[in-house]
């Protein structure tokens, strides 16, 4: 039996991290967390997650920088990145996608919708 997919949850709001973590674990995922962009890069390098759930507004370096770093780094560049943000202007979405994010979801994101998107992205990796 293969190990459950690992999701790195990156959000500066502890309540958001906790909510994502609880629901993702309930749905069978393994999780690790980061509260800043610097922590996100450190955790990604240490754990090489299958999926990175990435808040774009972080207190040190923003999620776009994190996304670009992940895309430029082996073996991280194969991780799927889901940008999650309350900033939903067309330019915000375009910036997220051009930085290397695979998907953009608006906050708040319903847990079932989030899991469905994670599973869809992971299926694309397998096929």
Order of alpha helices (4+ residues) and beta strands (2+ residues): beta-alpha-beta-alpha-beta-alpha-beta-alpha-beta-alpha
